Amino acid sequence: MNDVDQEVTTAIEIEHASRVHFSYDFKVKQIIANDLETLKGSRTTVFETTDHKILAFCTSEESLELGDVKHIIRGMGLEASYYLPPAQYHGYFINYGKQAFASAFPGRQITSNDNLSFYESLAPYNPALIKVHTIPDGVYGYIPALGKWYKAIDVTYKSEG
């Protein structure tokens, strides 16, 4: 399969997975970075939709949590504007955080957003779909054998909204 065929297949798979897992419907205009290796055995594709949004789709054979995905997105040199929750569960991350906090500290009230933020970061999140706000200096992939990030694609982007 050549690169163009691979990108078409990837676009179709991402469009389908996004409808199924996130109830988010779009068409991929172009793949910016296809199937980059990232942390925790994950692979991430960065792409542009026909309505000029940049998104990242991340999946892994291993379990991923919201905190892992945030670390991956930062390592890739991306600034996220929104982490889409699973389909039909708009309060997923905050509800997970509240339940995890309540399990850890029965009877205690959440006193700060920092407490809640930590427990939200533990929410399982695989696959993950992220709206990208900014790409200041390229898209990076990860080399596990070296434990280092490298610039895979030289591109910049800033959302209009």
C-alpha positions in Angstrom: 0.0 0.0 0.0 1.5 3.4 -1.0 1.5 6.5 1.2 -1.6 8.0 -0.5 -3.6 4.8 0.0 -2.5 4.6 3.6 -3.6 8.1 4.3 -7.0 7.5 2.7 -7.4 4.4 4.8 -6.3 6.3 8.0 -8.7 9.1 7.3 -11.7 6.7 6.8 -10.7 4.8 10.0 -10.5 8.1 12.0 -13.8 9.4 10.7 -15.5 6.2 11.7 -13.9 5.9 15.1 -14.7 9.5 15.9 -18.4 9.0 15.1 -18.5 5.7 17.1 -16.5 6.7 20.1 -17.1 10.5 20.3 -20.3 11.2 18.3 -18.2 13.7 16.4 -18.8 13.8 12.7 -16.3 15.4 10.3 -14.4 14.8 7.1 -10.6 14.6 7.0 -9.2 17.1 4.5 -5.5 16.1 4.9 -3.3 14.1 7.2 -0.5 16.3 8.7 1.3 13.6 10.6 0.3 10.0 10.1 0.5 7.3 12.8 3.4 8.8 14.8 4.8 6.7 17.6 4.2 8.5 20.9 4.4 7.5 24.6 3.1 4.3 26.3 3.0 2.4 23.1 0.5 4.9 21.6 0.2 6.0 18.0 -1.1 9.5 17.1 -2.3 11.0 13.8 -2.6 14.8 13.4 -5.0 15.9 10.7 -7.0 18.8 9.3 -10.8 18.6 8.8 -12.7 20.1 5.9 -13.8 22.9 8.2 -10.2 23.8 8.9 -9.8 22.4 12.4 -6.7 20.5 13.4 -7.3 17.4 15.5 -5.2 14.6 16.9 -6.4 11.0 17.2 -4.4 8.9 19.7 -4.8 5.2 20.4 -2.8 2.6 22.2 -2.7 -1.2 22.8 -2.0 -0.2 26.5 -4.4 1.6 28.7 -4.2 5.4 28.5 -5.6 8.0 31.0 -6.4 11.6 30.4 -3.1 12.6 32.1 -1.1 10.3 29.7 -2.8 11.9 26.7 -2.1 15.4 27.9 1.5 14.4 28.3 1.6 13.0 24.8 0.0 16.1 23.3 2.6 18.4 25.1 5.4 16.1 24.0 4.2 16.3 20.4 4.5 20.1 20.6 0.8 20.6 20.3 -1.4 22.9 22.5 -4.8 21.5 23.0 -8.0 23.5 23.2 -10.3 20.6 24.1 -10.2 16.9 24.9 -13.4 15.3 23.5 -15.1 13.1 26.0 -16.5 9.7 25.0 -19.8 9.7 23.1 -23.0 10.6 25.1 -20.9 11.4 28.2 -20.2 15.2 28.1 -19.2 15.4 31.8 -17.0 12.3 31.7 -13.7 13.7 32.9 -15.2 15.9 35.8 -17.6 13.1 36.9 -14.7 10.6 36.9 -12.6 13.0 38.9 -15.4 13.5 41.5 -16.0 9.8 41.8 -12.2 9.0 42.1 -11.8 11.7 44.8 -14.9 10.4 46.7 -13.4 6.9 46.6 -10.0 8.1 47.9 -11.5 10.4 50.5 -15.0 9.3 51.6 -17.0 12.1 53.2 -14.6 14.9 52.2 -15.5 17.7 49.9 -13.4 18.9 47.0 -11.7 22.1 48.2 -9.9 23.2 45.1 -9.8 22.6 41.3 -6.3 21.3 41.8 -7.6 18.3 43.7 -10.3 17.6 41.1 -7.9 18.2 38.2 -5.5 15.4 39.5 -8.4 12.9 39.8 -9.8 13.9 36.4 -6.4 13.1 34.9 -6.8 9.4 36.0 -9.9 8.9 33.7 -9.4 6.1 31.2 -9.1 7.7 27.7 -8.4 5.4 24.8 -8.9 6.2 22.0 -8.5 9.9 22.5 -9.6 12.8 20.2 -8.1 16.2 20.8 -8.9 19.6 19.2 -5.6 21.4 18.6 -5.4 25.1 19.3 -1.8 25.8 18.4 1.2 24.1 16.8 4.0 26.6 17.5 7.0 24.7 16.1 6.2 21.5 14.3 4.7 18.1 15.2 7.0 15.7 17.2 7.1 11.9 17.4 8.8 9.8 20.1 11.6 7.3 19.8 11.2 4.9 22.7 14.7 3.3 22.3 16.2 6.8 22.9 13.5 8.2 25.2 13.5 11.3 23.1 11.1 13.4 21.0 12.0 14.4 17.5 10.5 16.8 15.0 8.6 14.7 12.5 6.8 17.5 10.6 7.7 21.1 10.2 4.4 23.0 10.4 2.8 25.8 12.4 -0.9 26.5 13.1 -3.0 28.7 15.3 -6.8 28.3 15.5 -8.9 31.3 14.6 -11.3 30.8 17.6 
